[in-house]
Amino acid sequence: MNQEFLIKLIGVWLGVLARMTIPFWRKLYRGKTIKFNFKYLRRTFASLVLSSIFAILIFPKLEAAGEDMLNLESGFKLFSLSFGFGFGFNAILLEFASWFEKT
């Protein structure tokens, strides 16, 4: 595995995990009681798997560095793009799941 591939996967995974922790931090800040629900774990796992697969399929065509060398600027651009991809993909998956959630 090369550096670009690892930066892509780490960015996607951190984006997914950041999106999943936002409701937790919001509830903690407001002083609400927090209980663990396994539906969030299932959704996080599904989002990690799906966004990783899509990132591997979409990002090979992405040229982060013009040459073979990966510098700080191109690595940061690649990480930011993959972080946003993971964050957005997880948000879409959670919104889609809430539409079909049984009330």
C-alpha positions as CSV (number, residue, x, y, z in Angstrom):
1,M,0.0,0.0,0.0
2,N,1.3,3.4,-0.9
3,Q,0.9,6.7,1.0
4,E,-1.9,8.0,-1.1
5,F,-4.0,4.9,-0.6
6,L,-3.5,5.1,3.2
7,I,-4.3,8.9,3.3
8,K,-7.6,8.2,1.3
9,L,-8.7,5.4,3.7
10,I,-7.8,7.3,6.9
11,G,-9.5,10.4,5.6
12,V,-12.7,8.5,4.7
13,W,-12.8,6.6,8.0
14,L,-12.1,9.8,10.1
15,G,-14.9,11.6,8.2
16,V,-17.4,8.8,8.9
17,L,-16.4,8.6,12.6
18,A,-16.5,12.4,12.9
19,R,-20.0,12.5,11.5
20,M,-21.1,9.7,13.9
21,T,-19.8,11.5,17.0
22,I,-21.5,14.9,16.3
23,P,-24.9,13.8,17.9
24,F,-23.0,12.4,20.9
25,W,-21.1,15.6,21.5
26,R,-24.2,17.7,21.0
27,K,-26.2,15.7,23.6
28,L,-23.2,15.7,26.0
29,Y,-22.9,19.5,25.6
30,R,-26.7,20.0,26.3
31,G,-26.5,17.8,29.4
32,K,-28.8,15.1,28.2
33,T,-28.5,11.5,29.3
34,I,-26.7,9.4,26.7
35,K,-27.4,5.7,26.1
36,F,-25.8,3.4,23.6
37,N,-28.0,2.2,20.7
38,F,-26.7,-0.5,18.4
39,K,-28.4,1.0,15.4
40,Y,-25.7,3.6,15.3
41,L,-23.0,1.0,15.4
42,R,-24.6,-0.9,12.5
43,R,-25.0,2.3,10.5
44,T,-21.4,3.3,11.2
45,F,-20.1,-0.1,10.0
46,A,-22.2,0.0,6.9
47,S,-21.1,3.6,6.1
48,L,-17.4,2.6,6.7
49,V,-17.7,-0.3,4.3
50,L,-19.6,1.4,1.6
51,S,-17.7,4.7,1.7
52,S,-14.4,2.7,1.6
53,I,-15.5,0.8,-1.4
54,F,-16.7,3.9,-3.2
55,A,-13.5,5.7,-2.3
56,I,-11.4,2.9,-3.7
57,L,-13.4,2.9,-6.9
58,I,-13.6,6.7,-7.4
59,F,-10.3,8.0,-6.1
60,P,-7.8,5.9,-8.3
61,K,-8.4,8.4,-11.0
62,L,-7.5,11.3,-8.7
63,E,-4.1,12.8,-9.2
64,A,-3.1,14.3,-5.9
65,A,0.5,15.0,-6.8
66,G,1.7,15.9,-10.3
67,E,4.8,13.7,-10.0
68,D,5.4,10.5,-8.0
69,M,6.3,12.5,-4.9
70,L,3.5,13.2,-2.3
71,N,4.2,16.5,-0.5
72,L,2.4,18.1,2.4
73,E,0.1,20.3,0.2
74,S,-1.1,17.4,-2.0
75,G,-1.4,15.1,1.0
76,F,-3.6,17.7,2.8
77,K,-5.8,18.2,-0.3
78,L,-6.2,14.4,-0.6
79,F,-7.0,14.0,3.1
80,S,-9.5,16.9,3.0
81,L,-11.3,15.5,0.0
82,S,-11.5,12.0,1.4
83,F,-12.6,13.3,4.8
84,G,-15.4,15.3,3.2
85,F,-16.4,12.3,1.1
86,G,-16.6,10.1,4.2
87,F,-18.5,12.7,6.2
88,G,-21.0,13.4,3.4
89,F,-21.5,9.8,2.6
90,N,-22.3,9.0,6.2
91,A,-24.7,12.0,6.4
92,I,-26.5,10.8,3.3
93,L,-26.8,7.2,4.7
94,L,-28.1,8.4,8.0
95,E,-30.7,10.7,6.4
96,F,-31.8,7.8,4.1
97,A,-32.1,5.5,7.1
98,S,-34.2,8.0,9.0
99,W,-36.7,8.3,6.1
100,F,-37.4,4.6,6.4
101,E,-37.2,4.2,10.1
102,K,-40.2,2.7,11.8
103,T,-41.9,5.1,14.2
